[in-house]
């Protein structure tokens, strides 16, 4: 099947795949960098097997003239340096009859699963081309092919390669020559997918991952101590924060396990230092007992949970939202706490910063539900706004008269004495207590402290940050986290057919914002809840905590495949006709 050269388009999605050592991720990152240099927005996600290191991998890049936060319905180009174990990624690389497959014939023919899509095939001897250049590599040839197919300027690609190889000048000239060879090889291919010219950037842009954004948000929020145990897919957050904290006078400690890390940050926070740990589902499960201590002792801490597919070890390198229930309900006893969820890569910064301020202000633990899609995705985004939140910890001055650490105040928040402050000694442990912190088994003290801990979260004015609310109409989709962007793009597609609806992406999940959601849904007759869990956790949470108006339906499916706009459009069409 022969494709004509396409007219310029606003968005193009490409994937580069290969076996371990093929340099797929290196080339993918260079392509992303080149797109940023050329003035485009872009998003790169990655797929790999469960191996510790090495093995097959795929770099999936979407480049566009407007901000992009999710994957498209299909890929326009699949370039494979080799076909080793690529079948493992077949479901993650949807192609159609308008797509193009580029492969090296010396490594065999494309697998049937891709051929059946009707995509065209353009064989290129990438390995031979690379060998013809002293020091050349096939991944640089593939980079040139992809750049040419989508119309990225050679100058932008060259700058990206130079930036990446600045510490390896001996490889630079060979790599640039391989890129040019790839661009030349693309000239006779049966399809092109040129991007529209990029608009001039009106604001600064960042090239950042969700994990990096969350780390920066924590530092902007005041975090100066981190203790954590590495776990996929949250490890990069810790790797980024380790050197960043030293620049602001902070420190990071790699603990021996998750139990140690959560108790270390509780201790540091008790000492007056805003503290954080990052983990994933298995680690969060181990932290639950200590988080109960943080709630009972009113010690603020932040836990960033970069969710992955569960249960148990599950699929460490894939995304899901199924830690929602444990974040909401996993604490033993009645332990009021905060649960927040960012709704984009850039929003990982804002939400983690806000979570830190809320934790400090309310003296309560906060859980930030990020996920693998956000955490490990690298994106070109507009620089997030420099937000200043008002929350900070209320501390007791020296020699406070009749000091009561857990005094029953109207707001529920009572001054927290920093250890060593004269005249403010108190007991802090996990036992129920009276106002001075003295352990108590009295029913009156237990009820009074339960009410106090709940009251301090309910008395906060969370403002408009609780959710992103947009659109209008009698239909509404309620979602959170990484489902937000595909729903938004699905709305844009459906709007061309006259579809009108509201999108409510909830950023603050706990405490429940009943009055605000009621206001956001005023006049709505039908609600669709979209989430990436198998057991409809978000849907069940909304039905239990909120009086959702009208008819309420659910579209819920688990990972590891990311949500795509077309599946949500299909649900919207079925839903609107029902």
C-alpha positions as CSV (number, residue, x, y, z in Angstrom):
1,X,0.0,0.0,0.0
2,X,1.5,3.4,-1.0
3,X,0.8,6.5,1.0
4,X,1.0,10.0,-0.4
5,X,3.1,12.5,1.4
6,X,0.8,13.8,4.2
7,X,-0.3,17.4,4.7
8,X,1.2,19.0,7.8
9,X,-0.4,17.9,11.0
10,X,-0.6,19.2,14.6
11,X,0.5,15.9,16.2
12,X,2.7,12.9,15.3
13,X,3.4,9.8,17.3
14,X,6.4,7.6,16.7
15,X,8.0,4.6,18.4
16,X,11.5,3.3,18.3
17,X,12.1,-0.2,19.5
18,X,15.0,-2.5,19.8
19,X,16.8,-5.1,22.0
20,X,19.1,-4.4,25.0
21,X,22.1,-2.3,24.0
22,X,20.5,-0.9,20.9
23,X,20.4,2.6,22.3
24,X,16.6,3.0,21.9
25,X,16.2,5.3,24.9
26,X,19.2,7.4,24.0
27,X,17.8,8.0,20.6
28,X,14.3,8.6,22.0
29,X,15.6,11.2,24.4
30,X,17.6,12.9,21.6
31,X,14.4,13.1,19.5
32,X,12.5,14.6,22.4
33,X,15.3,17.1,22.9
34,X,15.3,18.0,19.2
35,X,11.5,18.6,19.3
36,X,12.0,20.9,22.2
37,X,14.8,22.8,20.4
38,X,12.6,23.2,17.4
39,X,9.8,24.7,19.5
40,X,7.4,21.8,19.8
41,X,5.7,20.3,22.7
42,X,6.4,16.6,23.2
43,X,5.8,13.6,25.5
44,X,8.0,10.4,25.7
45,X,6.9,7.3,27.5
46,X,8.8,4.1,27.6
47,X,8.1,0.4,27.7
48,X,10.4,-2.3,28.9
49,X,10.2,-5.8,30.4
50,X,10.5,-6.6,34.1
51,X,14.3,-7.2,33.8
52,X,16.5,-5.3,36.2
53,X,18.7,-4.0,33.4
54,X,19.1,-4.4,29.7
55,X,16.5,-6.3,27.5
56,X,14.2,-5.1,24.9
57,X,12.7,-1.6,25.1
58,X,10.5,0.9,23.2
59,X,10.7,4.7,23.3
60,X,7.3,6.2,22.4
61,X,7.3,9.9,21.4
62,X,4.5,12.2,20.6
63,X,5.4,15.6,19.2
64,X,2.8,18.3,18.7
65,X,2.2,22.1,18.2
66,X,0.2,22.3,21.4
67,X,0.7,20.8,24.9
68,X,0.4,17.0,25.0
69,X,-0.2,14.9,28.1
70,X,-1.3,11.5,26.8
71,X,-0.6,9.0,24.1
72,X,-2.6,9.1,20.8
73,X,-4.9,6.4,19.5
74,X,-2.2,4.9,17.2
75,X,1.3,5.5,16.1
76,X,2.2,7.0,12.8
77,X,5.7,5.4,12.5
78,X,7.2,2.3,14.1
79,X,11.0,2.1,13.6
80,X,12.6,-1.1,14.8
81,X,16.4,-1.5,15.0
82,X,15.7,-5.2,15.4
83,X,12.6,-7.3,16.2
84,X,13.8,-9.1,19.3
85,X,10.9,-9.8,21.6
86,X,9.0,-6.8,20.2
87,X,5.8,-8.9,20.4
88,X,5.9,-8.2,24.1
89,X,5.0,-4.6,23.3
90,X,2.5,-5.2,20.4
91,X,-0.5,-4.2,22.4
92,X,1.2,-1.0,23.4
93,X,2.0,-0.1,19.8
94,X,-1.3,0.2,17.9
95,X,-0.9,0.9,14.2
96,X,-3.4,1.3,11.4
97,X,-3.4,1.4,7.6
98,X,-2.0,5.0,7.6
99,X,1.0,3.9,9.6
100,X,4.6,3.2,8.4
101,X,6.9,0.5,9.6
102,X,10.6,1.0,9.2
103,X,12.8,-2.1,9.8
104,X,16.2,-3.6,9.1
105,X,15.7,-6.5,6.7
106,X,18.9,-8.1,8.0
107,X,17.0,-8.7,11.2
108,X,14.0,-10.3,9.6
109,X,10.5,-9.1,8.5
110,X,8.0,-7.3,10.7
111,X,6.0,-9.6,13.0
112,X,2.5,-10.5,11.7
113,X,0.8,-8.6,14.5
114,X,2.1,-5.3,12.9
115,X,1.7,-6.4,9.3
116,X,-2.0,-7.2,9.9
117,X,-2.6,-3.5,10.7
118,X,-2.2,-2.7,7.0
119,X,0.7,-0.4,7.6
120,X,3.3,0.1,4.9
121,X,6.8,-1.3,5.3
122,X,10.0,0.5,4.4
123,X,13.1,-1.8,4.8
124,X,16.3,0.1,5.6
125,X,19.7,-1.6,6.3
126,X,20.3,0.5,9.4
127,X,23.1,-1.7,10.7
128,X,24.9,-1.6,7.3
129,X,24.5,2.2,7.1
130,X,26.0,2.5,10.5
131,X,28.9,0.3,9.7
132,X,29.7,2.4,6.7
133,X,30.5,5.2,9.1
134,X,33.5,4.8,11.4
135,X,32.0,4.8,14.9
136,X,28.4,5.0,13.6
137,X,25.5,3.4,15.4
138,X,22.1,2.1,14.1
139,X,20.2,4.1,16.7
140,X,21.6,7.3,15.3
141,X,20.6,6.2,11.8
142,X,17.1,5.6,13.1
143,X,17.0,9.0,14.8
144,X,17.8,10.6,11.4
145,X,15.1,8.6,9.7
146,X,12.4,9.5,12.2
147,X,13.4,13.2,12.2
148,X,13.2,13.3,8.4
149,X,9.8,11.6,8.3
150,X,8.2,14.2,10.6
151,X,10.1,17.2,9.3
152,X,12.3,18.1,12.3
153,X,15.1,20.5,11.2
154,X,18.5,18.9,10.9
155,X,19.9,21.7,12.9
156,X,17.6,20.9,15.9
157,X,18.6,17.3,15.7
158,X,22.3,18.1,15.6
159,X,22.0,20.4,18.6
160,X,20.3,17.6,20.5
161,X,23.0,15.1,19.6
162,X,25.7,17.6,20.5
163,X,24.1,18.3,23.9
164,X,23.8,14.6,24.7
165,X,27.3,13.7,23.6
166,X,29.1,16.8,25.0
167,X,31.1,14.5,27.3
168,X,32.0,12.1,24.4
169,X,33.4,14.3,21.7
170,X,35.0,11.3,20.0
171,X,31.5,10.0,19.2
172,X,30.0,13.2,18.1
173,X,31.1,13.4,14.4
174,X,30.2,9.8,13.8
175,X,26.8,10.2,15.3
176,X,26.0,13.3,13.3
177,X,27.1,11.5,10.1
178,X,24.8,8.6,11.0
179,X,21.9,11.0,11.6
180,X,22.5,12.5,8.1
181,X,22.6,9.0,6.6
182,X,19.3,8.2,8.2
183,X,17.7,11.4,6.9
184,X,18.9,10.6,3.4
185,X,17.5,7.1,3.7
186,X,14.1,8.5,4.5
187,X,13.8,10.4,1.2
188,X,12.3,7.6,-0.8
189,X,9.9,6.2,1.8
190,X,6.3,5.8,0.9
191,X,4.9,8.1,3.6
192,X,5.7,11.3,5.4
193,X,4.1,12.8,8.5
194,X,5.3,16.4,8.6
195,X,4.5,18.6,11.5
196,X,3.0,22.0,11.2
197,X,5.5,24.8,11.9
198,X,5.9,25.3,15.7
199,X,4.6,28.5,17.1
200,X,7.0,30.8,18.9
201,X,7.1,30.0,22.6
202,X,5.4,32.8,24.6
203,X,6.5,31.4,28.0
204,X,9.6,29.3,29.0
205,X,9.3,25.6,28.6
206,X,10.8,22.8,30.7
207,X,11.8,19.3,29.6
208,X,11.0,17.3,32.7
209,X,9.6,14.0,34.1
210,X,6.8,13.7,36.6
211,X,9.2,12.3,39.2
212,X,11.5,15.3,38.7
213,X,8.6,17.6,38.9
214,X,7.3,16.0,42.1
215,X,10.8,16.3,43.6
216,X,11.1,20.0,42.7
217,X,7.6,20.6,44.1
218,X,8.6,19.1,47.4
219,X,11.6,21.3,47.6
220,X,9.6,24.4,46.7
221,X,7.1,23.3,49.4
222,X,9.9,23.3,52.0
223,X,11.0,19.6,52.2
224,X,14.6,19.4,53.5
225,X,14.9,15.7,54.5
226,X,14.1,12.6,52.5
227,X,14.5,9.0,53.5
228,X,13.6,6.3,51.1
229,X,14.3,2.8,49.8
230,X,14.5,2.5,46.0
231,X,11.5,1.0,44.2
232,X,10.3,1.1,40.6
233,X,8.9,3.4,39.3
234,X,9.7,6.0,42.1
235,X,13.4,5.6,42.2
236,X,14.1,8.5,39.8
237,X,12.4,10.9,42.1
238,X,14.9,10.0,44.8
239,X,17.8,10.1,42.3
240,X,16.8,13.6,41.3
241,X,16.3,14.9,44.8
242,X,19.6,13.5,46.3
243,X,21.8,16.2,44.7
244,X,19.0,18.9,44.5
245,X,18.5,18.8,48.3
246,X,22.2,19.5,49.0
247,X,21.8,22.8,47.1
248,X,19.2,24.0,49.6
249,X,20.8,22.6,52.7
250,X,18.8,19.4,52.9
251,X,19.8,15.8,52.9
252,X,18.6,12.4,51.5
253,X,19.2,9.1,53.3
254,X,18.8,5.7,51.6
255,X,17.2,3.6,54.2
256,X,17.5,-0.2,54.5
257,X,13.8,-0.7,53.7
258,X,10.4,1.1,53.6
259,X,9.7,0.6,57.3
260,X,12.9,2.5,58.2
261,X,12.3,5.2,55.7
262,X,8.8,6.1,56.9
263,X,10.0,6.1,60.5
264,X,13.0,8.2,59.7
265,X,10.9,11.0,58.1
266,X,8.5,10.9,61.1
267,X,11.5,11.4,63.4
268,X,12.9,14.2,61.2
269,X,9.5,16.0,61.0
270,X,9.1,15.6,64.8
271,X,12.4,17.5,65.0
272,X,10.9,20.3,62.9
273,X,12.2,19.5,59.4
274,X,9.5,19.1,56.6
275,X,10.1,15.5,55.4
276,X,9.2,13.2,52.5
277,X,9.5,9.7,51.2
278,X,8.7,8.2,47.8
279,X,7.6,4.7,47.1
280,X,5.2,2.5,45.1
281,X,2.4,0.2,46.1
282,X,4.3,-2.5,48.0
283,X,6.2,0.1,49.9
284,X,3.1,2.1,50.8
285,X,1.6,-1.1,52.2
286,X,4.6,-1.5,54.6
287,X,4.3,2.1,55.7
288,X,0.7,2.0,56.9
289,X,1.3,1.3,60.6
290,X,3.8,4.1,60.8
291,X,1.5,6.5,59.0
292,X,-1.1,5.7,61.7
293,X,1.6,7.0,64.2
294,X,2.0,10.2,62.2
295,X,-1.8,10.7,62.3
296,X,-2.1,10.0,66.0
297,X,0.9,12.1,67.0
298,X,0.0,14.8,64.5
299,X,3.3,14.8,62.8
300,X,3.3,16.1,59.2
301,X,4.9,13.9,56.5
302,X,4.5,13.5,52.8
303,X,4.5,10.2,50.9
304,X,4.7,10.2,47.1
305,X,3.3,6.9,45.8
306,X,4.3,6.4,42.2
307,X,1.7,3.7,41.5
308,X,2.3,0.6,39.4
309,X,0.3,-2.4,38.4
310,X,-0.5,-4.6,41.4
311,X,-1.1,-6.5,43.5
312,X,2.1,-7.7,45.1
313,X,5.1,-7.3,42.7
314,X,2.6,-7.0,39.9
315,X,4.1,-5.3,36.8
316,X,6.7,-2.8,38.2
317,X,7.2,-1.0,34.9
318,X,3.6,-0.3,34.0
319,X,1.0,2.1,35.2
320,X,-2.3,1.7,37.2
321,X,-4.4,3.7,39.7
322,X,-5.2,0.7,41.9
323,X,-3.5,2.0,45.1
324,X,-6.4,4.4,45.6
325,X,-8.2,2.2,48.1
326,X,-5.1,1.7,50.3
327,X,-4.4,5.4,50.2
328,X,-7.9,6.2,51.3
329,X,-8.7,3.4,53.7
330,X,-5.5,1.6,54.5
331,X,-4.8,3.2,57.9
332,X,-6.0,1.2,60.9
333,X,-8.4,3.0,63.2
334,X,-9.9,6.4,62.4
335,X,-6.8,8.2,61.1
336,X,-7.6,11.4,59.2
337,X,-5.1,12.2,56.5
338,X,-4.8,13.9,53.1
339,X,-4.8,12.2,49.7
340,X,-4.0,14.1,46.6
341,X,-3.4,13.2,42.9
342,X,-1.7,15.3,40.2
343,X,-3.4,15.4,36.8
344,X,-0.4,16.0,34.5
345,X,3.4,15.7,34.4
346,X,3.7,19.4,35.2
347,X,1.0,19.2,37.9
348,X,3.2,16.7,39.8
349,X,5.1,19.8,40.8
350,X,2.1,21.9,42.0
351,X,0.3,19.0,43.7
352,X,3.4,17.8,45.6
353,X,4.2,21.4,46.7
354,X,0.6,21.8,47.8
355,X,0.6,18.5,49.6
356,X,3.7,19.6,51.6
357,X,2.0,22.8,52.6
358,X,-1.2,21.1,53.6
359,X,0.7,18.5,55.6
360,X,2.6,21.2,57.5
361,X,-0.4,23.4,58.0
362,X,-2.7,20.6,59.3
363,X,0.1,18.6,61.0
364,X,-1.2,15.5,59.2
365,X,0.3,12.9,56.8
366,X,-0.3,13.5,53.1
367,X,-0.2,10.8,50.3
368,X,0.4,12.0,46.8
369,X,-0.9,9.5,44.2
370,X,1.3,9.8,41.1
371,X,1.8,6.8,38.8
372,X,4.3,5.2,36.5
373,X,2.9,7.1,33.5
374,X,3.5,10.4,35.0
375,X,6.6,9.5,37.0
376,X,8.7,8.1,34.1
377,X,7.2,10.1,31.2
378,X,9.4,12.9,30.0
379,X,7.6,15.9,28.5
380,X,8.1,19.4,27.1
381,X,5.8,21.5,29.2
382,X,5.1,25.2,29.8
383,X,6.9,26.2,32.9
384,X,4.5,25.7,35.9
385,X,3.5,28.9,37.7
386,X,5.4,30.0,40.8
387,X,2.6,29.4,43.3
388,X,2.9,30.5,46.9
389,X,0.8,28.6,49.3
390,X,0.1,30.1,52.7
391,X,0.3,27.0,54.8
392,X,3.2,26.5,57.3
393,X,3.6,24.6,60.6
394,X,2.2,26.3,63.7
395,X,5.0,26.0,66.4
396,X,5.0,26.8,70.0
397,X,7.3,29.5,71.4
398,X,9.6,28.9,74.3
399,X,8.1,28.8,77.8
400,X,4.6,28.7,76.5
401,X,2.3,29.1,79.6
402,X,0.4,25.9,80.4
403,X,1.6,24.3,77.1
404,X,-0.7,21.6,75.8
405,X,0.6,19.9,72.6
406,X,-2.8,18.5,71.7
407,X,-5.0,21.4,72.9
408,X,-8.6,21.3,71.7
409,X,-8.6,24.4,69.5
410,X,-11.4,25.6,67.2
411,X,-9.4,24.8,64.1
412,X,-8.2,21.5,65.5
413,X,-4.6,22.6,65.0
414,X,-2.5,23.1,68.1
415,X,1.1,24.5,68.3
416,X,3.8,21.9,67.9
417,X,6.9,22.3,70.0
418,X,10.2,21.6,68.4
419,X,12.4,19.4,70.6
420,X,14.7,21.5,72.7
421,X,12.3,24.4,73.0
422,X,12.4,25.4,76.7
423,X,9.2,24.9,78.6
424,X,7.4,22.9,76.0
425,X,8.0,19.3,77.0
426,X,5.4,16.8,75.9
427,X,4.9,13.1,75.2
428,X,4.5,12.1,71.6
429,X,3.7,8.4,70.8
430,X,1.0,6.3,69.3
431,X,-1.1,5.9,72.4
432,X,-4.3,7.9,72.7
433,X,-3.7,10.9,74.9
434,X,-5.1,13.9,76.7
435,X,-4.4,17.5,75.7
436,X,-0.9,17.5,77.2
437,X,0.1,14.2,75.4
438,X,-0.2,12.1,78.5
439,X,-1.4,8.6,77.5
440,X,-5.1,8.2,78.3
441,X,-7.7,5.4,77.9
442,X,-10.6,7.6,78.8
443,X,-13.5,7.6,76.4
444,X,-13.8,11.4,76.7
445,X,-10.2,12.0,75.7
446,X,-10.4,9.5,72.8
447,X,-13.5,11.2,71.4
448,X,-12.1,14.7,71.9
449,X,-8.9,13.8,70.1
450,X,-10.7,12.0,67.2
451,X,-12.9,15.1,66.7
452,X,-9.8,17.3,66.8
453,X,-7.9,15.4,64.2
454,X,-10.9,15.3,61.9
455,X,-11.8,18.9,62.5
456,X,-8.4,20.3,61.5
457,X,-8.7,18.8,58.0
458,X,-12.4,19.8,57.6
459,X,-11.8,23.4,58.6
460,X,-9.2,24.1,55.8
461,X,-10.3,26.2,52.9
462,X,-8.8,24.2,50.0
463,X,-9.9,26.8,47.4
464,X,-10.1,26.0,43.7
465,X,-7.1,23.7,43.8
466,X,-9.3,20.8,44.8
467,X,-10.1,20.0,41.2
468,X,-9.8,21.1,37.5
469,X,-13.3,21.9,36.3
470,X,-14.0,22.8,32.7
471,X,-16.7,22.5,30.1
472,X,-20.5,22.8,30.4
473,X,-23.6,20.8,29.8
474,X,-25.9,18.2,31.4
475,X,-23.3,15.4,31.1
476,X,-20.1,15.2,33.2
477,X,-17.0,13.0,33.4
478,X,-15.4,12.7,36.8
479,X,-11.8,11.4,36.9
480,X,-8.4,11.8,38.4
481,X,-4.7,11.5,37.7
482,X,-3.4,10.2,34.4
483,X,-6.9,9.5,33.1
484,X,-7.5,13.3,32.9
485,X,-5.6,14.1,29.6
486,X,-7.1,11.3,27.5
487,X,-10.6,12.3,28.7
488,X,-9.8,15.9,27.7
489,X,-8.6,14.9,24.3
490,X,-11.7,12.6,23.9
491,X,-13.9,15.6,24.6
492,X,-12.1,17.6,21.9
493,X,-12.8,14.8,19.4
494,X,-16.4,14.3,20.4
495,X,-17.0,18.1,20.4
496,X,-16.7,18.1,16.7
497,X,-19.9,16.1,16.6
498,X,-21.7,18.5,18.9
499,X,-21.0,16.6,22.1
500,X,-21.0,18.9,25.2
501,X,-20.0,17.8,28.7
502,X,-18.1,18.9,31.8
503,X,-14.7,17.5,32.9
504,X,-14.0,17.3,36.6
505,X,-10.5,16.1,37.4
506,X,-10.2,15.8,41.2
507,X,-6.8,16.8,42.7
508,X,-7.9,16.5,46.4
509,X,-9.3,13.1,47.1
510,X,-9.3,13.2,50.9
511,X,-10.9,14.8,52.8
512,X,-14.0,14.6,50.6
513,X,-15.0,17.9,49.1
514,X,-18.8,17.3,49.1
515,X,-20.0,20.9,48.8
516,X,-17.5,21.7,46.0
517,X,-18.4,18.6,43.9
518,X,-22.1,19.3,44.4
519,X,-21.6,22.8,43.0
520,X,-19.5,21.6,40.1
521,X,-22.2,19.1,39.2
522,X,-25.1,21.5,39.5
523,X,-27.5,20.9,36.6
524,X,-25.8,17.6,35.6
525,X,-28.1,14.7,34.8
526,X,-25.6,12.0,33.9
527,X,-22.1,11.3,35.3
528,X,-19.5,9.0,33.9
529,X,-16.6,8.0,36.2
530,X,-13.3,7.1,34.4
531,X,-10.4,5.4,36.1
532,X,-7.7,2.8,35.6
533,X,-8.6,0.2,38.2
534,X,-10.1,-3.3,37.8
535,X,-12.6,-3.0,40.7
536,X,-14.0,0.5,40.1
537,X,-12.3,1.9,43.2
538,X,-12.8,5.5,42.3
539,X,-16.4,5.0,41.3
540,X,-17.2,3.2,44.6
541,X,-15.4,5.9,46.6
542,X,-17.5,8.6,44.9
543,X,-20.7,6.7,45.5
544,X,-19.9,6.2,49.2
545,X,-18.7,9.8,50.0
546,X,-20.8,12.0,47.6
547,X,-24.4,12.4,46.6
548,X,-23.7,12.3,42.9
549,X,-26.7,13.5,41.0
550,X,-28.6,11.7,38.2
551,X,-27.5,8.5,36.5
552,X,-24.0,7.4,37.4
553,X,-22.0,5.1,35.2
554,X,-18.4,3.7,35.3
555,X,-15.7,3.1,32.7
556,X,-13.0,1.3,34.6
557,X,-10.2,-0.9,33.3
558,X,-6.8,-1.8,34.8
559,X,-3.3,-1.3,33.4
560,X,-0.9,-2.0,32.0
561,X,-2.1,-0.3,28.7
562,X,-2.5,3.5,29.0
563,X,-5.9,5.1,28.5
564,X,-6.4,6.3,24.9
565,X,-8.9,9.0,23.7
566,X,-10.6,6.7,21.2
567,X,-11.8,4.2,23.9
568,X,-13.2,7.1,26.0
569,X,-14.9,8.5,22.9
570,X,-16.5,5.1,22.3
571,X,-17.8,5.1,25.9
572,X,-19.1,8.7,25.6
573,X,-21.0,7.7,22.4
574,X,-22.5,4.6,24.1
575,X,-23.3,6.6,27.3
576,X,-25.0,9.5,25.4
577,X,-27.2,7.1,23.5
578,X,-28.2,4.9,26.5
